[in-house]
Amino acid sequence: MENKTDKQFLFSKENYIILLVGVVVIGLGFLLMAGGNSDDPNIFNYEVFSFRRIRLAPTVIFIGFGICIYSIFKSPKKQS
């Protein structure tokens, strides 16, 4: 009979830490994208098209996805 404490995780602890960093970076990108709405619905706010929302935030999100993909493909170190 198999001992339940001998279960192995799919990834190493380092992979999970890198994955968590990637998720935090993605969240930061979505926070950078937030805002820019107008208080009056009849007035258009051109702040929607700012550099932060159009260029920076999507770039940060893609970097976060890249970090997550790296954490999935990274091989765990062999323990001696």
mmCIF file of the N, C-alpha and C atoms, coordinates in Angstrom:
data_MODEL
# 
_entry.id   MODEL 
# 
loop_
_atom_site.group_PDB 
_atom_site.id 
_atom_site.type_symbol 
_atom_site.label_atom_id 
_atom_site.label_alt_id 
_atom_site.label_comp_id 
_atom_site.label_asym_id 
_atom_site.label_entity_id 
_atom_site.label_seq_id 
_atom_site.pdbx_PDB_ins_code 
_atom_site.Cartn_x 
_atom_site.Cartn_y 
_atom_site.Cartn_z 
_atom_site.occupancy 
_atom_site.B_iso_or_equiv 
_atom_site.pdbx_formal_charge 
_atom_site.auth_seq_id 
_atom_site.auth_comp_id 
_atom_site.auth_asym_id 
_atom_site.auth_atom_id 
_atom_site.pdbx_PDB_model_num 
ATOM 1   N N  . MET A 1 1  ? 0.830   -1.172 0.000   1.00 0.00 ? 1  MET A N  1 
ATOM 2   C CA . MET A 1 1  ? 0.000   0.000  0.000   1.00 0.00 ? 1  MET A CA 1 
ATOM 3   C C  . MET A 1 1  ? 0.888   1.254  0.000   1.00 0.00 ? 1  MET A C  1 
ATOM 4   N N  . GLU A 1 2  ? 0.495   2.256  -0.781  1.00 0.00 ? 2  GLU A N  1 
ATOM 5   C CA . GLU A 1 2  ? 1.299   3.476  -0.937  1.00 0.00 ? 2  GLU A CA 1 
ATOM 6   C C  . GLU A 1 2  ? 1.099   4.409  0.248   1.00 0.00 ? 2  GLU A C  1 
ATOM 7   N N  . ASN A 1 3  ? 2.194   4.961  0.725   1.00 0.00 ? 3  ASN A N  1 
ATOM 8   C CA . ASN A 1 3  ? 2.139   5.918  1.814   1.00 0.00 ? 3  ASN A CA 1 
ATOM 9   C C  . ASN A 1 3  ? 1.758   7.285  1.255   1.00 0.00 ? 3  ASN A C  1 
ATOM 10  N N  . LYS A 1 4  ? 0.771   7.947  1.837   1.00 0.00 ? 4  LYS A N  1 
ATOM 11  C CA . LYS A 1 4  ? 0.278   9.218  1.303   1.00 0.00 ? 4  LYS A CA 1 
ATOM 12  C C  . LYS A 1 4  ? 1.274   10.356 1.480   1.00 0.00 ? 4  LYS A C  1 
ATOM 13  N N  . THR A 1 5  ? 2.231   10.220 2.371   1.00 0.00 ? 5  THR A N  1 
ATOM 14  C CA . THR A 1 5  ? 3.214   11.281 2.571   1.00 0.00 ? 5  THR A CA 1 
ATOM 15  C C  . THR A 1 5  ? 4.324   11.253 1.526   1.00 0.00 ? 5  THR A C  1 
ATOM 16  N N  . ASP A 1 6  ? 4.386   10.224 0.702   1.00 0.00 ? 6  ASP A N  1 
ATOM 17  C CA . ASP A 1 6  ? 5.428   10.105 -0.321  1.00 0.00 ? 6  ASP A CA 1 
ATOM 18  C C  . ASP A 1 6  ? 5.030   10.732 -1.653  1.00 0.00 ? 6  ASP A C  1 
ATOM 19  N N  . LYS A 1 7  ? 3.930   11.474 -1.697  1.00 0.00 ? 7  LYS A N  1 
ATOM 20  C CA . LYS A 1 7  ? 3.491   12.089 -2.952  1.00 0.00 ? 7  LYS A CA 1 
ATOM 21  C C  . LYS A 1 7  ? 4.472   13.176 -3.362  1.00 0.00 ? 7  LYS A C  1 
ATOM 22  N N  . GLN A 1 8  ? 4.729   13.238 -4.646  1.00 0.00 ? 8  GLN A N  1 
ATOM 23  C CA . GLN A 1 8  ? 5.649   14.220 -5.209  1.00 0.00 ? 8  GLN A CA 1 
ATOM 24  C C  . GLN A 1 8  ? 4.839   15.303 -5.914  1.00 0.00 ? 8  GLN A C  1 
ATOM 25  N N  . PHE A 1 9  ? 5.295   16.555 -5.765  1.00 0.00 ? 9  PHE A N  1 
ATOM 26  C CA . PHE A 1 9  ? 4.672   17.648 -6.505  1.00 0.00 ? 9  PHE A CA 1 
ATOM 27  C C  . PHE A 1 9  ? 5.167   17.613 -7.940  1.00 0.00 ? 9  PHE A C  1 
ATOM 28  N N  . LEU A 1 10 ? 4.372   18.178 -8.832  1.00 0.00 ? 10 LEU A N  1 
ATOM 29  C CA . LEU A 1 10 ? 4.739   18.200 -10.243 1.00 0.00 ? 10 LEU A CA 1 
ATOM 30  C C  . LEU A 1 10 ? 5.959   19.085 -10.484 1.00 0.00 ? 10 LEU A C  1 
ATOM 31  N N  . PHE A 1 11 ? 6.027   20.225 -9.770  1.00 0.00 ? 11 PHE A N  1 
ATOM 32  C CA . PHE A 1 11 ? 7.134   21.152 -9.911  1.00 0.00 ? 11 PHE A CA 1 
ATOM 33  C C  . PHE A 1 11 ? 7.885   21.269 -8.597  1.00 0.00 ? 11 PHE A C  1 
ATOM 34  N N  . SER A 1 12 ? 9.076   21.862 -8.662  1.00 0.00 ? 12 SER A N  1 
ATOM 35  C CA . SER A 1 12 ? 9.838   22.098 -7.438  1.00 0.00 ? 12 SER A CA 1 
ATOM 36  C C  . SER A 1 12 ? 9.355   23.394 -6.783  1.00 0.00 ? 12 SER A C  1 
ATOM 37  N N  . LYS A 1 13 ? 9.841   23.643 -5.573  1.00 0.00 ? 13 LYS A N  1 
ATOM 38  C CA . LYS A 1 13 ? 9.461   24.851 -4.847  1.00 0.00 ? 13 LYS A CA 1 
ATOM 39  C C  . LYS A 1 13 ? 9.887   26.097 -5.616  1.00 0.00 ? 13 LYS A C  1 
ATOM 40  N N  . GLU A 1 14 ? 11.047  26.038 -6.241  1.00 0.00 ? 14 GLU A N  1 
ATOM 41  C CA . GLU A 1 14 ? 11.548  27.167 -7.014  1.00 0.00 ? 14 GLU A CA 1 
ATOM 42  C C  . GLU A 1 14 ? 10.616  27.499 -8.185  1.00 0.00 ? 14 GLU A C  1 
ATOM 43  N N  . ASN A 1 15 ? 10.090  26.471 -8.846  1.00 0.00 ? 15 ASN A N  1 
ATOM 44  C CA . ASN A 1 15 ? 9.164   26.686 -9.955  1.00 0.00 ? 15 ASN A CA 1 
ATOM 45  C C  . ASN A 1 15 ? 7.895   27.391 -9.476  1.00 0.00 ? 15 ASN A C  1 
ATOM 46  N N  . TYR A 1 16 ? 7.387   26.975 -8.319  1.00 0.00 ? 16 TYR A N  1 
ATOM 47  C CA . TYR A 1 16 ? 6.175   27.602 -7.791  1.00 0.00 ? 16 TYR A CA 1 
ATOM 48  C C  . TYR A 1 16 ? 6.430   29.055 -7.394  1.00 0.00 ? 16 TYR A C  1 
ATOM 49  N N  . ILE A 1 17 ? 7.605   29.352 -6.872  1.00 0.00 ? 17 ILE A N  1 
ATOM 50  C CA . ILE A 1 17 ? 7.934   30.735 -6.510  1.00 0.00 ? 17 ILE A CA 1 
ATOM 51  C C  . ILE A 1 17 ? 8.009   31.599 -7.765  1.00 0.00 ? 17 ILE A C  1 
ATOM 52  N N  . ILE A 1 18 ? 8.651   31.092 -8.811  1.00 0.00 ? 18 ILE A N  1 
ATOM 53  C CA . ILE A 1 18 ? 8.743   31.840 -10.074 1.00 0.00 ? 18 ILE A CA 1 
ATOM 54  C C  . ILE A 1 18 ? 7.352   32.029 -10.670 1.00 0.00 ? 18 ILE A C  1 
ATOM 55  N N  . LEU A 1 19 ? 6.509   31.013 -10.582 1.00 0.00 ? 19 LEU A N  1 
ATOM 56  C CA . LEU A 1 19 ? 5.139   31.117 -11.083 1.00 0.00 ? 19 LEU A CA 1 
ATOM 57  C C  . LEU A 1 19 ? 4.368   32.188 -10.314 1.00 0.00 ? 19 LEU A C  1 
ATOM 58  N N  . LEU A 1 20 ? 4.529   32.236 -9.019  1.00 0.00 ? 20 LEU A N  1 
ATOM 59  C CA . LEU A 1 20 ? 3.861   33.247 -8.203  1.00 0.00 ? 20 LEU A CA 1 
ATOM 60  C C  . LEU A 1 20 ? 4.336   34.649 -8.567  1.00 0.00 ? 20 LEU A C  1 
ATOM 61  N N  . VAL A 1 21 ? 5.630   34.802 -8.821  1.00 0.00 ? 21 VAL A N  1 
ATOM 62  C CA . VAL A 1 21 ? 6.164   36.099 -9.260  1.00 0.00 ? 21 VAL A CA 1 
ATOM 63  C C  . VAL A 1 21 ? 5.519   36.503 -10.583 1.00 0.00 ? 21 VAL A C  1 
ATOM 64  N N  . GLY A 1 22 ? 5.367   35.554 -11.500 1.00 0.00 ? 22 GLY A N  1 
ATOM 65  C CA . GLY A 1 22 ? 4.721   35.849 -12.781 1.00 0.00 ? 22 GLY A CA 1 
ATOM 66  C C  . GLY A 1 22 ? 3.284   36.291 -12.611 1.00 0.00 ? 22 GLY A C  1 
ATOM 67  N N  . VAL A 1 23 ? 2.559   35.652 -11.722 1.00 0.00 ? 23 VAL A N  1 
ATOM 68  C CA . VAL A 1 23 ? 1.157   36.028 -11.481 1.00 0.00 ? 23 VAL A CA 1 
ATOM 69  C C  . VAL A 1 23 ? 1.081   37.426 -10.867 1.00 0.00 ? 23 VAL A C  1 
ATOM 70  N N  . VAL A 1 24 ? 2.011   37.748 -9.978  1.00 0.00 ? 24 VAL A N  1 
ATOM 71  C CA . VAL A 1 24 ? 2.041   39.092 -9.377  1.00 0.00 ? 24 VAL A CA 1 
ATOM 72  C C  . VAL A 1 24 ? 2.341   40.143 -10.450 1.00 0.00 ? 24 VAL A C  1 
ATOM 73  N N  . VAL A 1 25 ? 3.256   39.846 -11.365 1.00 0.00 ? 25 VAL A N  1 
ATOM 74  C CA . VAL A 1 25 ? 3.580   40.784 -12.443 1.00 0.00 ? 25 VAL A CA 1 
ATOM 75  C C  . VAL A 1 25 ? 2.366   40.981 -13.352 1.00 0.00 ? 25 VAL A C  1 
ATOM 76  N N  . ILE A 1 26 ? 1.628   39.923 -13.640 1.00 0.00 ? 26 ILE A N  1 
ATOM 77  C CA . ILE A 1 26 ? 0.403   40.043 -14.442 1.00 0.00 ? 26 ILE A CA 1 
ATOM 78  C C  . ILE A 1 26 ? -0.615  40.920 -13.712 1.00 0.00 ? 26 ILE A C  1 
ATOM 79  N N  . GLY A 1 27 ? -0.774  40.714 -12.417 1.00 0.00 ? 27 GLY A N  1 
ATOM 80  C CA . GLY A 1 27 ? -1.686  41.545 -11.632 1.00 0.00 ? 27 GLY A CA 1 
ATOM 81  C C  . GLY A 1 27 ? -1.275  43.009 -11.645 1.00 0.00 ? 27 GLY A C  1 
ATOM 82  N N  . LEU A 1 28 ? 0.032   43.265 -11.561 1.00 0.00 ? 28 LEU A N  1 
ATOM 83  C CA . LEU A 1 28 ? 0.538   44.627 -11.627 1.00 0.00 ? 28 LEU A CA 1 
ATOM 84  C C  . LEU A 1 28 ? 0.196   45.265 -12.978 1.00 0.00 ? 28 LEU A C  1 
ATOM 85  N N  . GLY A 1 29 ? 0.310   44.486 -14.041 1.00 0.00 ? 29 GLY A N  1 
ATOM 86  C CA . GLY A 1 29 ? -0.044  44.993 -15.365 1.00 0.00 ? 29 GLY A CA 1 
ATOM 87  C C  . GLY A 1 29 ? -1.510  45.371 -15.462 1.00 0.00 ? 29 GLY A C  1 
ATOM 88  N N  . PHE A 1 30 ? -2.380  44.561 -14.875 1.00 0.00 ? 30 PHE A N  1 
ATOM 89  C CA . PHE A 1 30 ? -3.811  44.898 -14.896 1.00 0.00 ? 30 PHE A CA 1 
ATOM 90  C C  . PHE A 1 30 ? -4.106  46.110 -14.025 1.00 0.00 ? 30 PHE A C  1 
ATOM 91  N N  . LEU A 1 31 ? -3.374  46.270 -12.921 1.00 0.00 ? 31 LEU A N  1 
ATOM 92  C CA . LEU A 1 31 ? -3.548  47.480 -12.109 1.00 0.00 ? 31 LEU A CA 1 
ATOM 93  C C  . LEU A 1 31 ? -3.102  48.725 -12.868 1.00 0.00 ? 31 LEU A C  1 
ATOM 94  N N  . LEU A 1 32 ? -2.024  48.607 -13.649 1.00 0.00 ? 32 LEU A N  1 
ATOM 95  C CA . LEU A 1 32 ? -1.571  49.733 -14.464 1.00 0.00 ? 32 LEU A CA 1 
ATOM 96  C C  . LEU A 1 32 ? -2.590  50.095 -15.543 1.00 0.00 ? 32 LEU A C  1 
ATOM 97  N N  . MET A 1 33 ? -3.348  49.120 -16.000 1.00 0.00 ? 33 MET A N  1 
ATOM 98  C CA . MET A 1 33 ? -4.321  49.349 -17.057 1.00 0.00 ? 33 MET A CA 1 
ATOM 99  C C  . MET A 1 33 ? -5.617  49.966 -16.530 1.00 0.00 ? 33 MET A C  1 
ATOM 100 N N  . ALA A 1 34 ? -5.857  49.874 -15.240 1.00 0.00 ? 34 ALA A N  1 
ATOM 101 C CA . ALA A 1 34 ? -7.122  50.331 -14.655 1.00 0.00 ? 34 ALA A CA 1 
ATOM 102 C C  . ALA A 1 34 ? -7.216  51.851 -14.659 1.00 0.00 ? 34 ALA A C  1 
ATOM 103 N N  . GLY A 1 35 ? -8.441  52.325 -14.601 1.00 0.00 ? 35 GLY A N  1 
ATOM 104 C CA . GLY A 1 35 ? -8.699  53.763 -14.484 1.00 0.00 ? 35 GLY A CA 1 
ATOM 105 C C  . GLY A 1 35 ? -8.920  54.419 -15.821 1.00 0.00 ? 35 GLY A C  1 
ATOM 106 N N  . GLY A 1 36 ? -8.943  55.742 -15.803 1.00 0.00 ? 36 GLY A N  1 
ATOM 107 C CA . GLY A 1 36 ? -9.107  56.498 -17.040 1.00 0.00 ? 36 GLY A CA 1 
ATOM 108 C C  . GLY A 1 36 ? -10.546 56.766 -17.412 1.00 0.00 ? 36 GLY A C  1 
ATOM 109 N N  . ASN A 1 37 ? -11.486 56.424 -16.517 1.00 0.00 ? 37 ASN A N  1 
ATOM 110 C CA . ASN A 1 37 ? -12.881 56.668 -16.861 1.00 0.00 ? 37 ASN A CA 1 
ATOM 111 C C  . ASN A 1 37 ? -13.248 58.115 -16.532 1.00 0.00 ? 37 ASN A C  1 
ATOM 112 N N  . SER A 1 38 ? -14.352 58.550 -17.063 1.00 0.00 ? 38 SER A N  1 
ATOM 113 C CA . SER A 1 38 ? -14.814 59.922 -16.865 1.00 0.00 ? 38 SER A CA 1 
ATOM 114 C C  . SER A 1 38 ? -15.967 59.924 -15.869 1.00 0.00 ? 38 SER A C  1 
ATOM 115 N N  . ASP A 1 39 ? -16.034 60.974 -15.058 1.00 0.00 ? 39 ASP A N  1 
ATOM 116 C CA . ASP A 1 39 ? -17.146 61.092 -14.107 1.00 0.00 ? 39 ASP A CA 1 
ATOM 117 C C  . ASP A 1 39 ? -18.457 61.391 -14.825 1.00 0.00 ? 39 ASP A C  1 
ATOM 118 N N  . ASP A 1 40 ? -18.382 62.138 -15.899 1.00 0.00 ? 40 ASP A N  1 
ATOM 119 C CA . ASP A 1 40 ? -19.567 62.487 -16.682 1.00 0.00 ? 40 ASP A CA 1 
ATOM 120 C C  . ASP A 1 40 ? -19.600 61.614 -17.938 1.00 0.00 ? 40 ASP A C  1 
ATOM 121 N N  . PRO A 1 41 ? -20.655 60.818 -18.133 1.00 0.00 ? 41 PRO A N  1 
ATOM 122 C CA . PRO A 1 41 ? -20.692 59.927 -19.312 1.00 0.00 ? 41 PRO A CA 1 
ATOM 123 C C  . PRO A 1 41 ? -20.794 60.676 -20.642 1.00 0.00 ? 41 PRO A C  1 
ATOM 124 N N  . ASN A 1 42 ? -21.120 61.974 -20.614 1.00 0.00 ? 42 ASN A N  1 
ATOM 125 C CA . ASN A 1 42 ? -21.221 62.752 -21.854 1.00 0.00 ? 42 ASN A CA 1 
ATOM 126 C C  . ASN A 1 42 ? -19.883 63.344 -22.276 1.00 0.00 ? 42 ASN A C  1 
ATOM 127 N N  . ILE A 1 43 ? -18.866 63.242 -21.427 1.00 0.00 ? 43 ILE A N  1 
ATOM 128 C CA . ILE A 1 43 ? -17.546 63.792 -21.732 1.00 0.00 ? 43 ILE A CA 1 
ATOM 129 C C  . ILE A 1 43 ? -16.557 62.643 -21.858 1.00 0.00 ? 43 ILE A C  1 
ATOM 130 N N  . PHE A 1 44 ? -15.847 62.612 -22.989 1.00 0.00 ? 44 PHE A N  1 
ATOM 131 C CA . PHE A 1 44 ? -14.858 61.555 -23.213 1.00 0.00 ? 44 PHE A CA 1 
ATOM 132 C C  . PHE A 1 44 ? -13.532 61.947 -22.584 1.00 0.00 ? 44 PHE A C  1 
ATOM 133 N N  . ASN A 1 45 ? -12.933 61.047 -21.854 1.00 0.00 ? 45 ASN A N  1 
ATOM 134 C CA . ASN A 1 45 ? -11.655 61.292 -21.194 1.00 0.00 ? 45 ASN A CA 1 
ATOM 135 C C  . ASN A 1 45 ? -10.544 60.668 -22.037 1.00 0.00 ? 45 ASN A C  1 
ATOM 136 N N  . TYR A 1 46 ? -9.671  61.498 -22.585 1.00 0.00 ? 46 TYR A N  1 
ATOM 137 C CA . TYR A 1 46 ? -8.591  61.002 -23.437 1.00 0.00 ? 46 TYR A CA 1 
ATOM 138 C C  . TYR A 1 46 ? -7.477  60.339 -22.638 1.00 0.00 ? 46 TYR A C  1 
ATOM 139 N N  . GLU A 1 47 ? -7.568  60.339 -21.312 1.00 0.00 ? 47 GLU A N  1 
ATOM 140 C CA . GLU A 1 47 ? -6.590  59.653 -20.457 1.00 0.00 ? 47 GLU A CA 1 
ATOM 141 C C  . GLU A 1 47 ? -6.626  58.137 -20.687 1.00 0.00 ? 47 GLU A C  1 
ATOM 142 N N  . VAL A 1 48 ? -7.681  57.653 -21.313 1.00 0.00 ? 48 VAL A N  1 
ATOM 143 C CA . VAL A 1 48 ? -7.781  56.231 -21.662 1.00 0.00 ? 48 VAL A CA 1 
ATOM 144 C C  . VAL A 1 48 ? -6.639  55.834 -22.589 1.00 0.00 ? 48 VAL A C  1 
ATOM 145 N N  . PHE A 1 49 ? -6.190  56.769 -23.414 1.00 0.00 ? 49 PHE A N  1 
ATOM 146 C CA . PHE A 1 49 ? -5.157  56.486 -24.394 1.00 0.00 ? 49 PHE A CA 1 
ATOM 147 C C  . PHE A 1 49 ? -3.753  56.885 -23.917 1.00 0.00 ? 49 PHE A C  1 
ATOM 148 N N  . SER A 1 50 ? -3.527  56.898 -22.623 1.00 0.00 ? 50 SER A N  1 
ATOM 149 C CA . SER A 1 50 ? -2.221  57.286 -22.102 1.00 0.00 ? 50 SER A CA 1 
ATOM 150 C C  . SER A 1 50 ? -1.193  56.173 -22.367 1.00 0.00 ? 50 SER A C  1 
ATOM 151 N N  . PHE A 1 51 ? 0.072   56.558 -22.295 1.00 0.00 ? 51 PHE A N  1 
ATOM 152 C CA . PHE A 1 51 ? 1.168   55.601 -22.504 1.00 0.00 ? 51 PHE A CA 1 
ATOM 153 C C  . PHE A 1 51 ? 1.072   54.436 -21.533 1.00 0.00 ? 51 PHE A C  1 
ATOM 154 N N  . ARG A 1 52 ? 0.700   54.718 -20.296 1.00 0.00 ? 52 ARG A N  1 
ATOM 155 C CA . ARG A 1 52 ? 0.635   53.684 -19.262 1.00 0.00 ? 52 ARG A CA 1 
ATOM 156 C C  . ARG A 1 52 ? -0.379  52.596 -19.622 1.00 0.00 ? 52 ARG A C  1 
ATOM 157 N N  . ARG A 1 53 ? -1.521  52.989 -20.170 1.00 0.00 ? 53 ARG A N  1 
ATOM 158 C CA . ARG A 1 53 ? -2.577  52.012 -20.469 1.00 0.00 ? 53 ARG A CA 1 
ATOM 159 C C  . ARG A 1 53 ? -2.413  51.323 -21.827 1.00 0.00 ? 53 ARG A C  1 
ATOM 160 N N  . ILE A 1 54 ? -1.799  52.018 -22.783 1.00 0.00 ? 54 ILE A N  1 
ATOM 161 C CA . ILE A 1 54 ? -1.705  51.477 -24.134 1.00 0.00 ? 54 ILE A CA 1 
ATOM 162 C C  . ILE A 1 54 ? -0.415  50.695 -24.357 1.00 0.00 ? 54 ILE A C  1 
ATOM 163 N N  . ARG A 1 55 ? 0.689   51.128 -23.789 1.00 0.00 ? 55 ARG A N  1 
ATOM 164 C CA . ARG A 1 55 ? 1.993   50.490 -24.036 1.00 0.00 ? 55 ARG A CA 1 
ATOM 165 C C  . ARG A 1 55 ? 2.539   49.744 -22.825 1.00 0.00 ? 55 ARG A C  1 
ATOM 166 N N  . LEU A 1 56 ? 2.601   50.428 -21.700 1.00 0.00 ? 56 LEU A N  1 
ATOM 167 C CA . LEU A 1 56 ? 3.267   49.871 -20.527 1.00 0.00 ? 56 LEU A CA 1 
ATOM 168 C C  . LEU A 1 56 ? 2.518   48.671 -19.931 1.00 0.00 ? 56 LEU A C  1 
ATOM 169 N N  . ALA A 1 57 ? 1.234   48.817 -19.680 1.00 0.00 ? 57 ALA A N  1 
ATOM 170 C CA . ALA A 1 57 ? 0.466   47.755 -19.032 1.00 0.00 ? 57 ALA A CA 1 
ATOM 171 C C  . ALA A 1 57 ? 0.447   46.452 -19.848 1.00 0.00 ? 57 ALA A C  1 
ATOM 172 N N  . PRO A 1 58 ? 0.155   46.491 -21.153 1.00 0.00 ? 58 PRO A N  1 
ATOM 173 C CA . PRO A 1 58 ? 0.201   45.228 -21.913 1.00 0.00 ? 58 PRO A CA 1 
ATOM 174 C C  . PRO A 1 58 ? 1.589   44.609 -21.960 1.00 0.00 ? 58 PRO A C  1 
ATOM 175 N N  . THR A 1 59 ? 2.633   45.449 -22.000 1.00 0.00 ? 59 THR A N  1 
ATOM 176 C CA . THR A 1 59 ? 4.000   44.925 -21.994 1.00 0.00 ? 59 THR A CA 1 
ATOM 177 C C  . THR A 1 59 ? 4.294   44.215 -20.680 1.00 0.00 ? 59 THR A C  1 
ATOM 178 N N  . VAL A 1 60 ? 3.883   44.815 -19.572 1.00 0.00 ? 60 VAL A N  1 
ATOM 179 C CA . VAL A 1 60 ? 4.089   44.189 -18.259 1.00 0.00 ? 60 VAL A CA 1 
ATOM 180 C C  . VAL A 1 60 ? 3.320   42.871 -18.169 1.00 0.00 ? 60 VAL A C  1 
ATOM 181 N N  . ILE A 1 61 ? 2.117   42.838 -18.707 1.00 0.00 ? 61 ILE A N  1 
ATOM 182 C CA . ILE A 1 61 ? 1.316   41.606 -18.686 1.00 0.00 ? 61 ILE A CA 1 
ATOM 183 C C  . ILE A 1 61 ? 1.993   40.512 -19.509 1.00 0.00 ? 61 ILE A C  1 
ATOM 184 N N  . PHE A 1 62 ? 2.488   40.846 -20.695 1.00 0.00 ? 62 PHE A N  1 
ATOM 185 C CA . PHE A 1 62 ? 3.182   39.848 -21.515 1.00 0.00 ? 62 PHE A CA 1 
ATOM 186 C C  . PHE A 1 62 ? 4.459   39.353 -20.844 1.00 0.00 ? 62 PHE A C  1 
ATOM 187 N N  . ILE A 1 63 ? 5.171   40.243 -20.164 1.00 0.00 ? 63 ILE A N  1 
ATOM 188 C CA . ILE A 1 63 ? 6.357   39.817 -19.418 1.00 0.00 ? 63 ILE A CA 1 
ATOM 189 C C  . ILE A 1 63 ? 5.949   38.848 -18.317 1.00 0.00 ? 63 ILE A C  1 
ATOM 190 N N  . GLY A 1 64 ? 4.837   39.122 -17.640 1.00 0.00 ? 64 GLY A N  1 
ATOM 191 C CA . GLY A 1 64 ? 4.332   38.213 -16.610 1.00 0.00 ? 64 GLY A CA 1 
ATOM 192 C C  . GLY A 1 64 ? 3.976   36.845 -17.174 1.00 0.00 ? 64 GLY A C  1 
ATOM 193 N N  . PHE A 1 65 ? 3.341   36.817 -18.345 1.00 0.00 ? 65 PHE A N  1 
ATOM 194 C CA . PHE A 1 65 ? 3.038   35.534 -18.986 1.00 0.00 ? 65 PHE A CA 1 
ATOM 195 C C  . PHE A 1 65 ? 4.325   34.803 -19.359 1.00 0.00 ? 65 PHE A C  1 
ATOM 196 N N  . GLY A 1 66 ? 5.328   35.542 -19.814 1.00 0.00 ? 66 GLY A N  1 
ATOM 197 C CA . GLY A 1 66 ? 6.615   34.922 -20.127 1.00 0.00 ? 66 GLY A CA 1 
ATOM 198 C C  . GLY A 1 66 ? 7.264   34.307 -18.903 1.00 0.00 ? 66 GLY A C  1 
ATOM 199 N N  . ILE A 1 67 ? 7.184   34.993 -17.769 1.00 0.00 ? 67 ILE A N  1 
ATOM 200 C CA . ILE A 1 67 ? 7.724   34.452 -16.523 1.00 0.00 ? 67 ILE A CA 1 
ATOM 201 C C  . ILE A 1 67 ? 6.982   33.179 -16.128 1.00 0.00 ? 67 ILE A C  1 
ATOM 202 N N  . CYS A 1 68 ? 5.668   33.175 -16.279 1.00 0.00 ? 68 CYS A N  1 
ATOM 203 C CA . CYS A 1 68 ? 4.878   31.974 -15.955 1.00 0.00 ? 68 CYS A CA 1 
ATOM 204 C C  . CYS A 1 68 ? 5.258   30.804 -16.866 1.00 0.00 ? 68 CYS A C  1 
ATOM 205 N N  . ILE A 1 69 ? 5.411   31.070 -18.145 1.00 0.00 ? 69 ILE A N  1 
ATOM 206 C CA . ILE A 1 69 ? 5.792   30.002 -19.078 1.00 0.00 ? 69 ILE A CA 1 
ATOM 207 C C  . ILE A 1 69 ? 7.183   29.484 -18.750 1.00 0.00 ? 69 ILE A C  1 
ATOM 208 N N  . TYR A 1 70 ? 8.100   30.394 -18.400 1.00 0.00 ? 70 TYR A N  1 
ATOM 209 C CA . TYR A 1 70 ? 9.444   29.977 -18.002 1.00 0.00 ? 70 TYR A CA 1 
ATOM 210 C C  . TYR A 1 70 ? 9.383   29.068 -16.772 1.00 0.00 ? 70 TYR A C  1 
ATOM 211 N N  . SER A 1 71 ? 8.537   29.413 -15.812 1.00 0.00 ? 71 SER A N  1 
ATOM 212 C CA . SER A 1 71 ? 8.450   28.589 -14.593 1.00 0.00 ? 71 SER A CA 1 
ATOM 213 C C  . SER A 1 71 ? 7.914   27.196 -14.889 1.00 0.00 ? 71 SER A C  1 
ATOM 214 N N  . ILE A 1 72 ? 7.105   27.071 -15.896 1.00 0.00 ? 72 ILE A N  1 
ATOM 215 C CA . ILE A 1 72 ? 6.567   25.755 -16.252 1.00 0.00 ? 72 ILE A CA 1 
ATOM 216 C C  . ILE A 1 72 ? 7.633   24.903 -16.935 1.00 0.00 ? 72 ILE A C  1 
ATOM 217 N N  . PHE A 1 73 ? 8.422   25.514 -17.819 1.00 0.00 ? 73 PHE A N  1 
ATOM 218 C CA . PHE A 1 73 ? 9.406   24.754 -18.582 1.00 0.00 ? 73 PHE A CA 1 
ATOM 219 C C  . PHE A 1 73 ? 10.739  24.565 -17.868 1.00 0.00 ? 73 PHE A C  1 
ATOM 220 N N  . LYS A 1 74 ? 10.978  25.285 -16.776 1.00 0.00 ? 74 LYS A N  1 
ATOM 221 C CA . LYS A 1 74 ? 12.246  25.203 -16.066 1.00 0.00 ? 74 LYS A CA 1 
ATOM 222 C C  . LYS A 1 74 ? 12.387  23.827 -15.420 1.00 0.00 ? 74 LYS A C  1 
ATOM 223 N N  . SER A 1 75 ? 13.527  23.209 -15.654 1.00 0.00 ? 75 SER A N  1 
ATOM 224 C CA . SER A 1 75 ? 13.787  21.895 -15.064 1.00 0.00 ? 75 SER A CA 1 
ATOM 225 C C  . SER A 1 75 ? 14.236  22.055 -13.617 1.00 0.00 ? 75 SER A C  1 
ATOM 226 N N  . PRO A 1 76 ? 13.726  21.210 -12.738 1.00 0.00 ? 76 PRO A N  1 
ATOM 227 C CA . PRO A 1 76 ? 14.176  21.313 -11.348 1.00 0.00 ? 76 PRO A CA 1 
ATOM 228 C C  . PRO A 1 76 ? 15.632  20.849 -11.220 1.00 0.00 ? 76 PRO A C  1 
ATOM 229 N N  . LYS A 1 77 ? 16.325  21.444 -10.253 1.00 0.00 ? 77 LYS A N  1 
ATOM 230 C CA . LYS A 1 77 ? 17.720  21.056 -10.018 1.00 0.00 ? 77 LYS A CA 1 
ATOM 231 C C  . LYS A 1 77 ? 17.753  19.665 -9.423  1.00 0.00 ? 77 LYS A C  1 
ATOM 232 N N  . LYS A 1 78 ? 18.749  18.880 -9.826  1.00 0.00 ? 78 LYS A N  1 
ATOM 233 C CA . LYS A 1 78 ? 18.897  17.539 -9.271  1.00 0.00 ? 78 LYS A CA 1 
ATOM 234 C C  . LYS A 1 78 ? 19.499  17.639 -7.885  1.00 0.00 ? 78 LYS A C  1 
ATOM 235 N N  . GLN A 1 79 ? 18.879  16.977 -6.937  1.00 0.00 ? 79 GLN A N  1 
ATOM 236 C CA . GLN A 1 79 ? 19.379  16.999 -5.564  1.00 0.00 ? 79 GLN A CA 1 
ATOM 237 C C  . GLN A 1 79 ? 20.318  15.822 -5.357  1.00 0.00 ? 79 GLN A C  1 
ATOM 238 N N  . SER A 1 80 ? 21.476  16.099 -4.775  1.00 0.00 ? 80 SER A N  1 
ATOM 239 C CA . SER A 1 80 ? 22.464  15.040 -4.564  1.00 0.00 ? 80 SER A CA 1 
ATOM 240 C C  . SER A 1 80 ? 22.250  14.374 -3.239  1.00 0.00 ? 80 SER A C  1 
# 
